[in-house]
Amino acid sequence: MKHQVMGVINLIHENDDMERLTQNRCLATVPFGARYRLIDFILSSMVNSGINKVAVFAHTKYRSLMDHVGSGDHWDLNNRQSGLFLLPPATDDIQEVSRGDLYHFYQHRDYFNRSTLEYVVIARSHMVCNIDFEPIIEAHKERQADITVVCKRDADLMGGKARKMKMDPDGRITAMQDHYGRMNSDISSMEMYVMRKDLLMELVETSLAQGQDHLVRHAIFSRIDKLRVYGYLHEGYLAVVNTLSSFYQSNMSLLHPEIWRELFFQPGMVFTKGKDEPPARYLGTSKVTDSLIANGCRIEGTVENSILFRGVHVRKGAVVRNSIIMQNGDIGENSLVQHCILDKDVRVQYDRDIRGSSENPFLAGKRKII
């Protein structure tokens, strides 16, 4: 990217309603699309846009995050000049950890102050899309905006939650929800913000001095009539994955080839942590239709309209239909799994019948035996 831009993936108080899927992991590392994690999409978008210095502001339950992103080598971010920086809370005090994102930005202000980069892109992990930040930075500079907010018009949230905004004909944001509410608007925020780094640090210090410590609620929302805040409409695919319903529906949408190709290859590829797995094995008794099957799977039974992560074993006579089976799942002989979400290492024993519905899929937590 010709612009001097640093990336921030903000996981501080990232709200979710994912039930047991986020009981032991943060939202950013929830598995998605047979072999990915939610954070892969925004991280890959930044790298593909030429942003080669990215900070991940971790908050809680970040052990799996550290394991997944590592040194950033899978995104080509493991170099001395720039790279990937995982920044957990600077204190273990529960009262300090519970404070807003501006407080955590301030605690790591040296990270910002030591950088010579001019602009910063701040994003969340639960907005699943493939986006090029180059034209967004161009539009930001042309409009002489203080802050540019990436948003989506007429977004199909598929059960996800996103704050609404209103824009005037010139693209300037005139109103923004403090949080999720009932604003009568067809424009949803994608929680991606572009601004100058020096403005961000000014907002951090000014807001904290006034007893305010949330980026959107305090630094932006309360100053929307004073700052030049513009919206940039994203035209591509978007899935807002912060509820169990949206997780299920957005995964199922990947079974449409046109959506799968757009999300994973346009405008750039989505990268993830690589694992050395053998190809999936389909035995003579297997039957697979309209499904995503990851490497390392062993299929002896029937799989229909489902997503199987690495190492899943569907035994002889078993039927998996309209379901998401995560890594190393084991579906016993003659069992039926329909409209289900099974987390990692779930074992379904012989001749079980497990059914949810498309509106309310059955969820089994990690390592559960059914």
N, C-alpha and C positions, 0 to 999 in steps of 0.2 A: 504494500500500500504506500503510495507516495505521500500520504498524510502521516503526520507523527501521532500515532494512536496507540494507546495502551488499553488492554481489556480487563474488565473486572466482572467475575461471575459471583454475584452476591447471593449467598445462601443464608444470610442472617434472617431469622424469622420467616422463612419461606413456608407459607401456610399450606397445609394439605389436609385432605380428608380421605386418606388412603388406608385407614384402619391398620390391620396387621402388616401390610406391605412396608410400612415405615416404622414398625415397632423397634427394629434393631438396626435400621439404616436411615440415612437422610434421604430426602426426596430426590436429590441429584443422582443417587446411585440405584434408583429403582430400575430393574431390568426392563427392556423395551425392544420389541421387534426382533426376537429370536436370538440376538447376540450383542445388543447394545445396552447402554445405560442412558438415562435422560440427559446427563451432562454432556454426552458425546456430541449432541447436535449443536449446541451453542458453542462449545469448544472448537469443533470442526469448522463452523461458520466463521469464527474469528480467525483461525489459522488460514483458511482458504481466502479470506479477505486481506491477507498480508499483515495481520496483527500478530506479532511474534513475541510480545511480552504480555502475559496473562496472569492475573492474580485470582485465586479462588478463595473467597472469604468464607471459611468453614464456620460452623456454629456448634452443632451438637451431633452426636452419633456419626462421627466422620472417619471411623476406622476403615470402613469399606471404601470410602472416598480416597483415602491415602493409598490403599491397596490398588484401586483401579487406575488412578491417574499417574501414580508413581512419580517419576522424574519428568514426565511429559514426552518421553521419547516416541510413543506411538503417534503423537501429533507433531513430531519434529520440533519440540520445544525444549530440548535438553542441551542448550548451549549456554556459554558463559555470558555473552553479550546481552541476551534477553532471557527467554525461557518461561517456564511455568513456576509459579510461586503459590504454595498452599499456606494460607495464613489463618491459623486457628485463633480463638479468643486469647488475648494477651494475659488473662487472669482466670483463675478457677473459682473466684468468688461468684456464687450463684446470682447475687443481686447485680453484679457487673455484667455477667454473661447475658442476663435477661434484658439488658438495655438495647436500644435501637441500633440500626446499622450505622448511623452517623458516629455514634460513640466508638464502634469498632473500627471505622475508618480512621478516626482520630488516633486511636491507640496504635495504628500502623501507619501514621502519617509520614514516617521516614521513607516508607516504600514509595509514596507519591513524590515526596520532596526531592528524593535522590534521582528521580527520573527526569530526563530532558525532553520527554515526549510532551506534545502540546495538548492533545485531546484524550479523552477517556470515554470508552463505551462501557456502560454498566448494564448487565443483563441478569436475568434469573435462569434457573435450569429447567423449569417446568413448561416453558414455551418450546414445543417441539416443532422445529422448522429448519429449512436450509436457506440461509439468507446471506446476501452479499452486502457488507457494510460500506463498500466504496461509494456507491451512489448516495447513500444516506449522509455520509460525511460531506460529499459535494453539495447536496441540498442544504445541509446545515450551514455551510460557509456562504453559499449564495444568498440565503435569506438573512444572513447576519443574526442568526438565532442565538439566544443564550442556551436554550435546551431544546433538543429535538427528541420527540417521543415516537418510537415505532409503534404503529397500531394497525388494526385490521378492520375493514368494513364488512358488515354482514357475515361475521365469522360464525361457523358452526362449531360451537364450543363442545358439543357432544357430552354435555354434563359437567364440563369443567367450569371453573369460576375465574372471571376476569373483571377488573374494574372498567367502567364505562367512561367515555369522554365525549365532549362536544367540540366541534371545530367550526370556525367561520369559513366563508368561501375562499379566503386567502390561505387557509390551512393553519391559522393560529388557533391554539386550544383556548377555549373560553370557559370551560368547566371540566372538572375531573372529580370522580368519586373519591372520597376519602378511603373507602375500601369497597368491598362488594356490596352492591345495593340495587336499587330499582330505577336508576336513571333512565329516562326515555331517550335512548340513543342507539344507533346501529354501529357505533364505533367502539371497539374493545382495545384497551391498552395491551401491548405485548411485553410490558415491563422492561423495555430496552431504552436507555437514555444516553444521548450523546451530548457532551458539553466540554468546555475547556477545563483542563485540569486545575488551573488556578481558580476558576469559578467554583468548582467542586470543593476545594479546600476552604474557600471563603464561606460557602454555605455550611460546611461542617463546623467551622469555628463560630460563626454567627449564631447558628441554630443552637449549638450546645451552650453558648453563653446565655441564651434566652430560655434554657431549660427544655429545649426540644431536641430529640435525637433520632427522628425517623426521616429518611431521605424524601420519600414521596409525600407523606402526610404533612410534614413540617417544612422541609426545605423547598419543595416544589409547589404542593397544593396551596399552602398559605401565601405564596408569593406569585401566584399565577397571573395576577393583574399588574405586577411590577416587572416581571421578567418576560422576555420574548420567547415564549414556549410554543413551538410548532409541532405539528404531527406529520409523520411520514407514513403513507399507506403501503403496507406490504401486500403484494398481489399473489404470492405463492401459497402453498399449503401451510396450515397451522393447526396444531393440536394442543389444547391447553390441558395438561395432564396433572391435575392436583386433586382429583376425586377418584374413587374406585370406579364409578361409572365411566368417567372420561378415559381412565386407563384401559378399561375393557374395550370400549367403543373405538378408541383411536388405534389400538392394536389390531382390532378386526378390520379397520379401514385399510390396513396395509395389504390385505389380501386382494385388493383391487390393483392390478398391475400398473395402471397409470399413476396412482398415488404413490406406490412403492418406488417407481422410477423417479418421480419428481422429488420426493423427500430425500432419497439416498444419493442422487447423482446430479441434481440441478440446484444451484449453479456449480457445485463442487461435490466431491465425495465426502461421506461421513466416515470418520475413523473411530476406532475403538481399541481397547486393549486386546492384543492378539494372543491366541492360545493354540498350541499345536494339538489339534484334534484330527483323527482320521475322518474320511468322508462318512456320511450317513449310510447305514446298511439297510437295504430293503429285502427281506426274505421272501420266499415264494408265497407265503400266506398273507403277505401285506397288501393293503389297498389304501392309497393316499390320493386325495383330491383336494384342490383349492387350499393348499396349506403352505406355510413356511416351516421348513425343517432345517435346523442348524446341524453343523458337523458333529460327529460323535454319537448321533442317535442310532438306535437299533429298532427297526419297525418290523414287528411280526403280525400285528393286528391291523385295524382299520383306523385311519385318521382322516377326518373330514372338516374342512373349513376351520383349521386350528393353527396355532403357533407353538412350535416345540423348540425349546432352547437346547443348548449343547448337552449331550450325554443322556437324553431321555430314552427310556426303554419302554416300548409298548409291546406287551407280550401277546402271545397267540390267543386269538379270540376276543381280545380287548377292543373296545370302540371308544375313540376320543372324538368328540364332535363339538364344534363351536367353543373351543376351550383354549386356554393359555397354560402350558406346562413348562415351568422354569427348569433350570439346570439340574440334571441328574434325577429327574422325576422317574418313578417306576410304577407303571400301570399294570396291575396283576392280570393274569389270564381270566378271560370271560367277564371282565369288569366293564361297566359303562360310565364314562365321564362326559357330562354334557353341560355346556354353559358354566364352566368352572375356571377358576384361577388357582393354580397350585404353585406355591412358592418353591424355592430350592429344596431339593432332597426330600420331597414328599413321596411317601410310599403308599400306594393303593393296593390292598391285598386282593386275594383271589375272590372273584365273583361278587364284587361290590357294585352297587348302583348309586351313583352320585349325580344329582341333577340340580342345577340352578335355573335361572331364566335370563334372557337377554337384558332385562331391566334390573335384575338383582342376581348377578352371578354368585355361585358358591365360592367362598375363599377359604383356602387352607394355608395356615402359616408354615414357616420353615420347619423341615424335618418332622412334620406330622405324619403319623401312621394311621391310615383309615381302613 
